[in-house]
Amino acid sequence: MDNLALKLVVTPGLIGAATLAGRRWGQSVGGWVVGLPLTTGPVAFFIALDHGEEFAAAAVMGSLAGAVAEAAFSLAYGWSARWSRWPLALLAGSGAYAGVAAVLPRLPLGPLPLYALVIVALALALRLMPAGAAAAAPAPPPRWDLPARMVLATAVVLLLTGLAPRLGARLSGLLATYPLFAALLTAFGHRLQGAGAAISVLRGLLFGLFAFASFCLLLAVGLVPLGIAGAFAGATAVALLVQGISLWRLRAP
C-alpha cells in the first residue's frame, strides 16, 4: 500500500473511532481521546516516509511546541464560553493559539526543556480552567457529522504532508497541532449543550495532551537513532501508558 492509500485509510479510521468513543463515554472522554496525536501521528509518520527521519524529528519538535498553544486555546475558549456563543469563543481560542504559536518557534529549546515547558503549561491550564456548569441533555448528532469529520481530517493530513517541504519542518509540525478535532467537539458541544459541555471537552483535551507531549518527545529524540518503526513503536507505547494514567486522573472524583 503506497503512502497516499495509507493516508486515505488510516486518518479517517482514527478520527471515526475517536468520535464514536466520545459519543459513547461523554464529553470529557471525547476531549481526552482527541488529545491523542490523531493528526500529528499520521502527519509525522507520512512526513518521515516522504522526507526522512531527520526532517520528521524536527517537525515533531514543532508539534511538541504546539501543545503549549493548545493549552492557550483551551483556556481562552473555556473562559470565553462562559459569556459568549461558540463562534466568538472559537475565535478567542484560535487567536490565543495563533499568538502563542507565533512566539514559540523563536525559543531555542531542545526536546527535554520544551517537554518540561509543555508539562508546566498543561498543569497551569488545568488549574486555571473555569468550573463547568452542568451540560444539557445531549442531542442526536446529524447524519453528516461523522463523515464530515473524517473527510476534514483526511484533507488536513493530505494538505500538511503535501506542503511540508515548502513550509519547513517546524512550521509543518506546529500547524499540525491546531486542535481541529477538539475544536469541532467543543463547538458542537457548546452549541448543543452549552458552555458546560464545551469546558468538559477542553478539560479532557488538556488531560489527553500529556500523552501527546510524551509521544512527540519520544519521536523527537528517537526517530534518527531508532528509525521509523522503532521510534513510532516506542512513542506509541509510552503515549498509551501516559494516556491510561491521565484517564484515571480525569475520572477520579
C-alpha positions in Angstrom: 0.0 0.0 0.0 1.5 3.4 -1.0 1.6 6.5 1.1 -1.5 8.1 -0.4 -3.6 5.0 0.2 -2.3 4.8 3.8 -3.3 8.4 4.3 -6.8 7.8 2.9 -7.4 4.7 5.2 -5.6 5.4 8.5 -6.6 9.0 9.1 -10.4 8.7 8.7 -10.3 5.4 10.6 -8.6 7.1 13.6 -10.9 10.1 13.7 -14.0 7.9 13.3 -13.0 5.7 16.2 -12.2 8.8 18.4 -15.6 10.4 17.6 -17.6 7.3 18.4 -15.7 6.8 21.7 -16.5 10.3 22.7 -20.2 9.8 22.0 -20.2 6.6 24.0 -18.5 7.8 27.1 -19.1 11.5 27.3 -17.8 15.0 26.5 -14.7 14.9 28.7 -13.7 11.5 27.4 -14.2 12.7 23.9 -11.8 15.6 24.5 -9.4 13.2 26.2 -9.5 10.9 23.1 -8.7 13.7 20.7 -5.8 14.7 22.9 -4.0 11.7 21.4 -1.8 12.5 18.4 -4.6 11.6 15.9 -3.5 14.2 13.4 0.2 14.7 14.4 0.9 11.0 14.5 -0.2 10.3 10.9 1.3 13.6 9.7 4.7 12.8 11.3 4.6 9.2 10.0 4.0 10.3 6.4 6.5 13.1 6.6 9.1 10.6 7.8 8.3 8.2 4.9 8.3 11.1 2.4 11.2 13.2 3.7 13.3 11.2 6.1 13.7 10.7 9.8 15.7 13.9 10.5 13.1 16.2 8.8 10.3 14.4 10.7 12.1 14.7 14.0 12.3 18.5 13.5 8.6 18.6 12.6 7.7 16.8 15.8 9.5 19.4 17.7 7.1 21.9 16.2 4.2 19.7 17.3 5.6 19.5 20.8 5.7 23.3 21.0 2.2 23.4 19.7 0.9 21.6 22.8 1.6 24.9 24.7 -0.5 26.7 22.1 -3.3 24.1 22.6 -3.3 24.9 26.3 -3.7 28.6 25.5 -6.6 27.7 23.1 -8.3 25.7 25.9 -8.1 28.5 28.4 -9.2 31.2 26.0 -12.2 29.2 24.7 -13.1 28.0 28.2 -13.4 31.4 29.7 -15.0 32.9 26.7 -17.6 30.2 26.6 -19.0 31.5 30.0 -20.2 34.7 28.4 -20.3 34.2 24.6 -21.7 31.8 22.0 -19.5 29.3 20.3 -18.3 31.4 17.2 -16.8 34.1 19.5 -15.4 31.5 21.9 -13.8 29.6 19.0 -12.4 32.9 17.6 -10.9 33.7 21.0 -9.4 30.2 21.4 -7.9 30.3 17.9 -6.5 33.8 18.5 -4.8 32.6 21.7 -3.4 29.6 19.8 -2.0 31.8 17.0 -0.4 34.2 19.4 1.4 31.5 21.4 2.3 29.6 18.2 3.9 32.7 16.7 6.3 33.1 19.7 7.3 29.5 20.5 9.3 28.7 17.4 11.7 31.6 18.3 12.6 30.0 21.6 15.9 27.9 21.2 14.8 25.0 23.3 15.8 21.4 23.0 13.4 18.4 23.3 13.7 18.0 27.1 13.4 21.7 28.1 10.5 22.1 25.6 8.8 19.0 27.1 9.1 20.4 30.6 7.6 23.7 29.4 4.6 21.8 27.9 4.0 19.9 31.2 4.0 23.1 33.2 1.7 24.8 30.7 -0.8 21.9 30.8 -0.8 21.7 34.6 -1.3 25.5 34.8 -4.1 25.4 32.2 -5.9 22.7 34.2 -5.5 24.8 37.3 -6.9 27.9 35.7 -9.8 26.4 33.7 -13.2 27.7 34.8 -15.6 25.3 36.6 -18.1 23.9 34.1 -21.8 24.1 34.7 -24.0 21.1 34.2 -24.4 20.3 30.5 -27.8 20.0 28.9 -29.1 16.6 27.7 -27.1 15.6 24.5 -28.9 15.9 21.2 -28.5 13.3 18.5 -25.8 14.3 16.1 -26.7 14.9 12.4 -26.1 12.2 10.0 -23.4 14.2 8.2 -21.4 14.8 11.4 -19.1 11.7 11.4 -18.4 11.6 7.6 -17.7 15.4 7.7 -15.1 15.0 10.4 -13.5 12.1 8.6 -13.3 14.0 5.3 -12.0 17.1 7.0 -9.3 15.2 9.0 -8.1 13.4 5.8 -8.0 16.7 3.9 -5.8 18.3 6.7 -3.3 15.4 6.6 -3.1 15.5 2.8 -2.6 19.3 2.8 0.0 19.4 5.6 2.1 16.5 4.2 1.9 18.0 0.7 3.0 21.4 1.9 5.7 20.2 4.3 8.7 20.8 2.0 7.6 24.4 1.4 6.6 25.2 5.0 9.7 23.8 6.6 9.8 21.1 9.4 9.0 23.1 12.5 6.1 25.1 10.9 4.6 21.9 9.5 4.7 20.3 12.9 3.3 23.4 14.6 0.3 23.7 12.2 -0.4 20.0 12.6 -1.2 20.6 16.3 -4.0 23.1 15.8 -6.8 21.3 17.9 -9.0 20.8 14.9 -10.9 17.8 16.3 -11.1 19.2 19.8 -12.4 22.5 18.3 -15.1 20.5 16.4 -16.1 18.6 19.5 -16.1 21.7 21.7 -18.1 23.9 19.3 -20.7 21.2 18.7 -21.0 20.6 22.4 -21.2 24.3 23.1 -23.9 24.8 20.5 -26.0 21.8 21.5 -25.4 21.6 25.3 -24.0 24.9 26.5 -20.8 26.1 28.0 -20.5 23.3 30.5 -20.2 20.7 27.7 -17.5 22.8 26.0 -15.5 23.2 29.2 -15.7 19.4 29.8 -14.3 18.7 26.3 -11.4 21.1 26.9 -10.6 19.7 30.3 -10.5 16.2 28.8 -8.3 17.6 26.0 -5.8 19.0 28.5 -5.5 15.7 30.2 -5.0 13.9 26.9 -2.2 16.3 25.9 0.1 14.7 28.4 0.2 11.6 26.3 0.5 13.7 23.2 3.6 15.5 24.5 5.2 12.2 25.6 4.6 10.8 22.1 6.2 13.8 20.5 9.2 13.8 22.8 9.9 10.1 22.1 9.8 10.7 18.4 11.9 13.9 18.5 14.7 12.0 20.3 14.2 8.6 18.8 13.5 8.9 15.1 17.0 9.3 13.9 18.7 6.7 16.1 15.9 4.1 16.1 14.3 4.6 12.6 10.7 5.0 11.8 9.4 1.6 13.1 11.3 1.6 16.4 10.6 5.2 17.2 6.9 5.0 16.4 6.5 1.7 18.3 8.2 3.2 21.4 6.4 6.5 21.2 3.0 4.8 20.9 3.7 2.5 23.8 4.7 5.4 26.1 1.7 7.5 24.9 -0.8 4.7 25.7 0.7 4.3 29.2 0.5 8.0 29.9 -3.0 8.2 28.4 -4.1 5.4 30.7 -2.8 7.3 33.8 -4.4 10.6 32.6 -7.8 8.8 32.1 -7.6 7.5 35.7 -6.9 11.1 36.9 -9.6 12.6 34.7 -12.3 10.1 36.0 -11.2 10.4 39.7 -13.6 12.3 42.0 
